[in-house]
Amino acid sequence: MKLLLVGVVAFVTAGSVCCAQQSIPHVDEMLKQYDLDRNGSLTTAEVEGSRFARQFSRWDTDGDGAVSREAIIKFRAKFGIAADGSRMKKTPSLSKPAPERSLKIPSIESLLRVDRDHPPSRQLSSNSEYVLRTQPHEVAGEYYVVLTDHTDSAYLELLKRLAEYHGGDVIRVKNLALMGESASELERLRVELRQRKTKWVAIAPRLETFRENAVLGVWELLSSLDTDSQLDCQPGFLVASNLQAFKKLIDQSINYSPISPDTLRPFAISQVQNSTETRSLQKSAMLKSHFKESGIAVPIVAIYGAQADAAPRLPGERIWNLKVESRKKFIQTMPADATKSLQDSNLVVMHGHGIPGMSCSLDVDGLPKDMSGKILLSGSCFSASPVASDLPLMRQAPGGYEVQQRDAFILRAIDNGAVVAFGHQRLSSGFPHLYPVLESWVDGQTVGAGYQELINALIELGGFKSGEFLIRKDQKNNKRLPQNRLLYVVIGDPALQPIQRRK
C-alpha cells in the first residue's frame, strides 16, 4: 500500500515532481483524447504508449480491462484530486453510490444529423446519440463492373455470371490489397471505369487480400474518377470463406426479390456491459419505437454483463434478457423462442462491443446455421476483421475484450447464407454510422447507394483527399489512424435492392 501511495503522489503532484508540462488533465479531456470508440470508458489498448499507461492498473480496480469516467474520478478523489485535476479543499464522501440513471429513449428523428460543420457535443458523442448526415452523389451512368483478383476459374465463372446478369463485365487486377500502391494500375482502372460510365462496382477479393488497404485502395480509385474526393460509383464487396458459400452468395444475389414492407421482420441484439453503459440498449429501444410507427414489431435480445445487474430492462413482450458471467464468456445458445424469432427474421441489427468472433456478446458460433436471404448489420468493432491485416494486432479492444484471431462476424453470416452484411474491419463508431445505411436500405435504395453515401460522408467528415486513403508504412503503428473511419465493409451485390420502399 505504501508503494501505491507513493506512485499516486508522484502522479498527482505534477507541479513539484513532474514539471508543469505534466499537469493533471481534466478527466473529460482524457476521454476526448484517448477514448477512441467514444464509449465513455478507457481500455489499456487506448492509453497504451501514453503517460497514463502505468496508471491504468490503479484505476482498473476490478481488473476487467476497462475504466469508466466515474472510476477515474473516484480514484482521484481518494487523494484529494478533483475531476478537473485541481486539489479538493475537502475530500468528499464516496460511500453513497450515484443514483441509477433511467434509460432515455429519444426518437431517431430527433437526433442531430452530424457533418463537418455540425459536430456532436461531447455528451452526444459519448452516448453515440447522433446520426451521420449523408446525401446522394451523382454517378456517371448505369454500367456494372466486377473488380476482382481471383484466379481460380470456378470463382471467375460465378463472377462472370453475375456481371452478365447485370449487363456488365469483369475487370481483373493482380492483387487488390496492393492495387492502391500502383499509380499505373490505378490509372488503367480509372480509364476502364470512365469509358464504361460505371455506376456499380462489385469488388471481389480473395480471402487473403480482403484487408484494410484493399478497402482503402478501392476508395482511392473510386474517389479519383473526377475532380472531387467523393466516390463516383456505388460499391459492394463480394467475399466468402469458401467456394460453396461464395456460390450461394452469387446465386442469391441473382435470384433475390426485395423484401416488401409488409414482410419485413427486424430483430435487434444489444449489449449492456455494466449498469451505466446502456447506449446499446437505448439504440435497440429506439429502433423498436421507430418501426412500431409502421406497425412492425422488433423482438430484442439484450445481453447483460456480470456488472449490469442494476441496469434497466426494457418492458414488453418478445424481449429476452440474457446474461454472461464475464468478458470471456459469450452467448452461443439462446432460449428456444428467441432462437425461433431470430430464425424467422430477415433483418438483424446489432449494437455493442465486438472482437473477431464476437458481436454484442453473441459468439460467432451462436449465429443461425441457415441465414439464407437475411440482411445483417453489426455496429461492433472487428465485425468484418480480415484474415490478414495491414495493421498490428491489437491486444485488447474497447470494452476490455482480448483480441484473438477468429472468424469475422459478418463473414460467418455470409458463409451461413446472409445475402447482405454490414460491419467494420477495426474500430467502429456503431449506431451513428450504421443507421444511415439501414435508413437508406429501408427507404428502397440499393446496397451500393447506401454504402456510397456512408463512405462519402466519412470522406467529407475526415477531409480526405486523393493520395491520403492508403495506410502507409509509417502509419501502421498509429494508435489514432485517421483511415480507421473508412474501414466499413458491406458484403453484398451493390445493385441489389434489399427492401422495397413503402408506398
N, C-alpha and C positions, 0 to 999 in steps of 0.2 A: 504493500500500500504506500510505503514511503517513496518508492521509486516512481509509482504512478503519479503521486502528488508533485514530485519534482518535475516530471515530464509535463504536467499540466501547467505548472507555474512558468516553466520555460516557454511554453506556447503563448500563455496569456499576457505575460509581462513584456510585450513587444518593445516598449519604449526603452527599457534598460538592458535587455539582453539581445533581442533580435533586430534591433535598429528600427528606425521609423518606417522603412520600406516594408517591414513585416508586420504592420499593424493588423489588428484582428478585424476582418471584414464583417459586414452585416450578413447574417445567415441568408437573407434573401438574395444578396449579391452572389454568394457562393453558389446557391442553387441556379441562379441565372447563368453563371459561367460554366458550371460542371454538370448540371442535370440535363444530360443530352436528350433524353426521351421526354422531358418535361412532365414527369410523373409525380413531382413533389418530393422525391427522395433521392439519395445518392447511393451508388454502389462502389465497391472497390475498383471496378474497371473504370468508372467515370472519373475518379480522383487519382488514378494511377499516374505517377510521374509528377504530381503536384506536391506542394508543401504540406498538403493535408493527408497525404497517403499514410504516413506513420500515425497520424491522429485517428484515422478511421476506426481502428480496432477498439479504441476507447469509447467512441460514440456508439459502436455496434454492441451494446450490452447483451443482446440475446444471441449474438453470433450468427445471424441469418444472412449476413452479407449485404444488408440494405439499412440505411438510416433515414428517418424522416426529418423534416424541419423541426418538429416538436422534440425529437430525441436529441438533436444538437443543442437546442435552446435549454433543454432540461440539464444536459451535461454541463453547459457553461454556467448555468445558474448555481450549481453546486459550489462553484469557486468565485461567485460574485460577479460574473460577467453577463451582461445583458445581450439580447439578440443582436443589437447593433454594434457590439464589440466594446462598448464602454463598461466601466465598472459600476455596479449597482451600489446605491447608498446602503441598501439593506437587502440581503438575500431573501427573496420571498419564499413562502412555504409552498412546497410542491406535493404536499401529501394528498391534496384533492385532485382527482383526475378531471380532465377537461370534459365539459358536458358533451354528451353524444350528439353528433350532428344528424339532422334529418336529411333524407335524400331529396334534393331538389330536382324536379323533372321539368325543365323548360321545353317548350315546343321547338322543334327543329327550325321552323320558320322564323323564330325569334332570335336565332343565333347570329352573331356577327359574321359577315362574309369578309374574309381577310384577303388582302393583296398587299403589294409593296407599299402602297400609300395608306393602308388602313391595317396596321398590325394589331394583334390582340394584346390586351393588357396582361400583366404578369399573372393575375388571378385566373383569367380565362385560359391562358396558356397552360398553367399548371394543371388545370382540370380538363384540358382538351375540349373546352366548351366554346368552340367556334368552328367554322367551315371555310375551307379554302375557296375563294372565288374563282370560277372557271368560265370560259366562254369559247364558242366555236372559232375555228381558224380555217381559212379557205384552203382547199386542195386544188390541184391542177386539172384533174379530170376524173375518170371513172375506172381506170385500169387497175388490175390486180396482179401483184408480183409476190412470188415466194423467193425469199433470200435465204440460202442455205449453204452450209459447209459439209453436209452429208456426202459420203462417197459410196455407201452401201446401196446397191441397186434396188433393194426392197424398199428402203426409205424414199429413194428418189422417185420410184414409181407411184408411191402414195402421194407425194407432194405434187407430182405432175398431174395426177388425177384431180386433186383439189384445185390446182391452178386452172386447169381446163374447165372445171365445173363453173368457175367464176369468169371464164373467158380470158384468162391471163396466162402467164408463163413463169418459169423457174429461172432465176439467176443464181449461179453458183460462185462461191468465194472459197478461198483455200482454208481460211481459219477465221471464224467470226470473232474470236477472242482477241485476235491481232489485227483485224481489219482496220480499226481506227488509227493504228500507228503507221499505216502506209498511205502517204499522200497520193501516190499514183492509183492505188486501189480505190480510194475514196472518190477520186475524180472520175475514174471509169464508171463507178456505180452511179454517181451523180448524173452523168451523161445518159446512162441507161434509163434511170427513173424519169428524167426530164423528157426524153424522147417518147416515152410511153405515156406521158401525162398520168402518172401513177396516183391513185387515191389510197389503196390499201397495200400495206407491206406486211406479209406474214413471215416472221423471222424464225427459221427452223435450225437451231444449233444442235450439234452433237452434245450429248450429256456432259462430256468433259470440257466443252467450250461454252457452256451455259454459265458464264461467270460475269463478274461485275463489269469488266471492260468490254465484254460483248454487248451488254445492255447500253453502256455509255458510248460505245463506238457507233451503235445504231443511232443514238441521239445526235452524235456528231455528224453523221451522214444526213439524216432527215432534217436537221436544222440548217443545213447549208445549201439547200436547193435554191434558195433565193437570198435576198439581202437581209432579211430579219433573222432572229435567232430562234424562231418558233419551228416546231415540227410541221412539215408541209405535207405529210402523209399520215394516215391512220394506221397505227401498228398493232401487232399482236404476236405473241410468241407461240410456237408450236413445239412442244418438248414433252417427252415421257421417258420413263426409265428403261423401257424395253420395246421391242418391235410390236408385240401384241397390243400393248397399251397405246402405242402411237397409232396403230391401225384403227383402233376403236375411236381415238380422238378424231382422226380424219373422217372416218365413216359417219360419226355422229355430226360432225360439222356440215357434211354434205346433206344428210337426211334430217337435220334438225328443223323443228317447227317452233316458232316463238311461243313462249308461254302467254296465254291470254290473261288479262287482269282477273277474270273470274276464276281461274285455276291456279293463281299464284298462291303458294303456300310457304311463307317465310318461316325460318326457325333461327332463334338468336342464342348465342352462347356467350356468357360473360364471366368475368373472374373478379373475385373480391379477396384480395390477398390479406388484408387486415381490416380492422374496424373503421379506419378513416379513409382508406383508399377505395372509394366507391364509384369512381368515374366510369369504369367499365359497366357496372350495373346500371348506372344512370343512362348510358347510351342504349342499352337494350330496352330499358323502360321508355326512352324517347321513341325508339323505333316502333315499339308496341303501340304507343299512343298515336304515332303518325299513321301507321297502317290501319288502325281502328277507324279512322275517319273515312276510309274507303270500304269499310266492312270486312277487313282482312284481319284475321287473328294471328298473333305471333307467339307461339309457345317459346318459353325461355328456360334454359338450363343455366343456373348460377352456381359457380364452383367456388366455395369458400375455403380460405386457408385456415391454418391452425390458430392464428391470432385474430380471426374475424368473427368471433362469437357475438360481439356486441354490434356488428354491422347490421344495417337494416335489411329486411327481407321484403321482396315485392309481394303485394297481395294479389289474389285472383287465382283462377283455375289454370291448369296446364303450365305451372311454374314448378320446376324441380330444383330444390336447394341441396346440392351435394357438397361433400367436404373432403379435403385432402389433409393428411396429417403433417406434411412437411413440404418444403420446396423440392424435395427429391421424389415425391410421390405424385403421380398423375392419374387421372381417370382413364381407365381402359374399358370399363363396362358401366353403362348407365342402367337405371331401372327400366324394366321391360316397356312400360308405357312411354317413357321418354325416348327410348330407342326406336319404338314404332313411329312416334311423332317425327323424329329426325329422318327416318327412312321414308316417310310419306312426304316430306318437304321437297321443294325444288329450288329453294333459295336459302342458303345458310350464311349468316353474318356473325362474325366473331370479333370480340373486343377484349383485349387483355395482353398480359406479357407473353413472351414466347422465346423459344430457343429452337435449334434444329430438332425436330421430332416432337415438339410440343407447342400447342397454341391454346392460351386461356386455361391452362392446367388440364387440357384434354390431350392425352397421349396420341401420337400419330396412329398407333395400333387400335385406338378407340374409334377411328373413323369407320363408317359402314363399309363393308366389303364391296357392296354394289352401290355406286353413286351415279349410275347412268343418268345422263341428262341434267344433273344438278349444277347449279351455279354456286360457287363458294367464294366468299370474301373474308379474308383474315386480316385484321389490323395489327397482328402481332409482329414483333421483331423476328427476323430469321425465318419467317414462314415460307420464303422462297430461296432459302440458303443454297448456294451452289455446291456441287460435289468438289470442285476445285475452285479455290478463291484467289483473287489478285491481292488480297489483304491478309495480314497476320491473323491468326486465330485469336479471338477474344476469350479470355479465361472465364469471364463472368459477364452475364448480360444484365440489363436493367431488371430490377426485381430481385436481384441476388441469386439468379439461377446459373448453375455451372454449364458452360457451353461444351458440348460434345458433338462429334461428327455423327449425325443421324439423318434419316431421310427428311427432306424438306416437306413441310406440311401440305402445301398446295400441290406439290409434285405427286405425293401419295394420293391426294384426292383425284388428280388426273389419271393416275395409274388405276384407280378404283372405278373410273368411268365418268368423272365430272367432265362437263363439256366446256366450262369456263371457270377459271380460278384466278383470284387476285391476291397478291402478297408482296412482301418486301425481302430483298436479299440480305439486309443487315438490320439497321435500327429504324423502325417505322414510327411515324407520328400518329398512327392509329386513326381514330374516327374523323378528325378534320380533313384527312386526305382520302380516306375510304369513302365517306359519304358522297362526295361529288360524283364518283364513279357509279355508285349504286343509284344515285338520283338520275344520272344520265341513262342508265340501262332501263330503269323503271319507266322512264319517260319515252321509251321506244327507240333510243339511239343504238347504233351498232357497238359491238365490243371495242372496235378501234376508235370510234368517235369519243367515247368516254375516256379511254386511255390517253388519247392525244390531248384532250382538254386538260387532264390532270398534269401531264408532264409539261405542257406549255405554261400552265400556271406556275409550276415549280421553277421552270427556267426563268420566268419573269421575276418571281419572288427572289431567286438567288442571283439574278443579274448575270447569268451565264452567257458567254459569247463563244463563237466558233473557235476551236482550239483549246477550250477550257474544260471539255467534258471528261476526257480520259483521266484515270488515276495514274499520275506519273510515278516513277520510281522514288522520287524524293518526297512523295506524299503518302507513301504506303504505311508509314508509322504514325501518321497524323491522327490524333485522338478525336478531332473535330473535323472530319473530312467533309468539305462542302458538297461534294458529289453524292454523299450518302442520301440526300433527299431525293435524288433522281433514280434511285435503285428499286423503284416499284416495278413489279412484273405482272402482266396479265397473260396467262396462258389461255389461248383460245383464238379461233379464226376471227381476224379483225372485221370481216364483212358480215359476221353472224349477228343477227338481231336477237338478243336473249329474251326480251319481253315485249309484247305488243303494247303500244301506247293506249292508255284508257281514253275512250272517246268522251 
